[in-house]
Amino acid sequence: MTAMRKVIILGATSRIALEIQRLLVRRGRELLLVARSPERLADLQADLLVRGAHQVLTYSADLASIQQHAAIFEFARHTLPDFDTVLLAFGSMHDQKDSETSVDILLKELHVNFVSATAILTLFAADLERRRTGCLAAITSVAGDRGRRSNYVYGSSKGALSLFLQGLRSRLHPAGVRVITIKPGPVQTPMTDHLANSARFADPEQVARDIVRALEQRSPDVLYTPKIWRYIMAAIQQIPETIFKRLSF
Amino acid sequence: MSGQSAATLCKQPAAPPPTERILSWGRYPKTAHHRVHKPAWNDQVPDILRDAAPGSLLPYGLGRSYGDSCLNDGRDLIDCRRLNRILGFDESTGMLRCESGVSLSDLIDVFLPKGWFLPVTPGTRFVTVGGAIANDVHGKNHHCAGTFGAHVRQIGLHRSNDGLVICNSEDNLDMLRATIGGIGLTGVIAWADIQLKRVAGPWIEAESIPFQSLGTFLDLSRESNDHFEYTVGWLDCFAGRHPRGIFFRGNHSADRGKEFHPKRGPKLPFALPAWMLNHYSVTAFNTAYYKIHAARKHAAVVPYDSFFYPLDSIRQWNLLYGKQGFLQYQCVIPETKIEAVEELLDRVARSGMGSFLGVLKQFGSAPPVGMLSFPRPGLTIALDFAMRGQRTLKLMQSLDEVVQQSGGALYPAKDARMSSPLFEASFPRWRGFVPCIDPKMSSSFWRRVTEAQ
């Protein structure tokens, strides 16, 4: 396994990705940022360059559109051929109630969080496997550890992604490619602003620090951030289903 | 513009109930906001402005205003802290463009290692660029550098009816002068161009000199202003008419080099019980502070952060004042009315409600840049008072009389209770400012000081 030097960030305009990028730039890493809005990418690029980045490449594409994945991958192979780290940071969270009444919204959520995510990871995984190097990391969620009444659509899409990463990790292990499953607890981001008590959620900067540390070290395979969520989720998973189905959270 | 009726506000689409408690630094008054918008990108701001009811919004930064000028009780705030990108920097000229939610702290971390520093910095680094402009903040170098706004070359301003308005000395100069010191009422600052200042490094050659009267303070200040970039006085306000204090002055050090390792200070975890801050504990603190500084070495090379931001080393120091919070009283008094400052200090001393850290500074004579800029030639004094209800408010009213009679002014960024007449007297140009207010903007402060009209 080689050290992290050249990092591709899928979903670069997400709040957590933004904090991660600033930390990576401070450590002298080169970046390729992928996100939908060219204007936002330009602002991000300017920000990171002033903050001391050596190289920040950008590519504007809709990651939810699988047709565009091949072009993203080709761009990455040509502009940053020896990339060693890919971080998947995009996701969507609709109001759970909406996806209970609208199959369209349900499918959209599953598509963004699971289908598109696994599709693009598969492209990059093959390249790293062939080169027998590097690291794939994806932000899923603690919500994927157990289906809850209030959040099971988002939860199942992220849970499925976690399961996919688990298998991918085992597949890539012989090639020396590392796969990190990142499970943040609730974080203060635009995705969670509409939730009650969002002011008490974790600070995205702290979560980003945990993620960068995990990227730089050899362990863990599964990162819970903030760390307390490892224990909270361990406890929640112990609750018998007969009791759990009566809980409304 | 200010008298927005409750009925108009109710027409807004249903929003989540107020879950987030946003208070100002003084934690007084206690407010409840209807909704807090948190745009992550400048392209989201126009929609927020368009969908809002008239007079319902106010931009919010790091909440370091002490009173209610950053609050909008019962209405909405636009939390700008996620608009924190640096959009460009010219290494040869030091011209910076950044979004309004970037903190001064962040700018120091990025630019001081490159040899650039803020042209003007207030006593805390935890304010946003937007807040520094909106309050046209001043610092220890006011006598030679003027206010923060004097170094703002251009502003991109989101307005609810004209989109993004570019304001500089050629275009929309009035809007520029209204936005600098305009306490957030003219729109949402998208970005600003600020001229940074070249410095030799992060160290300050500082001197501290004890003084025993206002006259000595002024003499020290006058003799220092030509040779020292930074001057300020600390005051023990329990001493009354002839206060003692410490005069600090300093320059950037050219000899000490650039290496520097910042330290992170302790944090006050919760509001202290009110009884801990009383006449005896504050007197003891002030005496100790005076004696330590009076006895200490006269001159020393110190890190910039302990020189500019001594209070930042205790995060959330505002919780010292307990649950009821505190009020800061900052006024400016013409230098010819030095006896008015003595009268103020006398009234404070007699009340027995004095504070830690009284701050004294002689402002320079640069003309104000903003229509509502507070700094003007004279002596400014800032005092903290724990909020103890009517007793505290009465004391401050009696201080108001002195300020108004002397032709002085109060600082909106520090205020939670000044009367409309005192506001009018402090800012005689305020009516000229009114046409520049964005129709979607209002604040608790603005309604309070103008509603009586």
Interface residues (C-beta under 8 A of the other chain):
Chain A: T13 R15 S37 E39 R40 D43 L44 A46 D47 V50 R51 G52 P190 D193 H194 A196 N197 S198 A199
Chain B: P16 T19 E20 R21 K38 A40 W41 N42 D43 R82 R85 I86 L87 G88 F89 V110
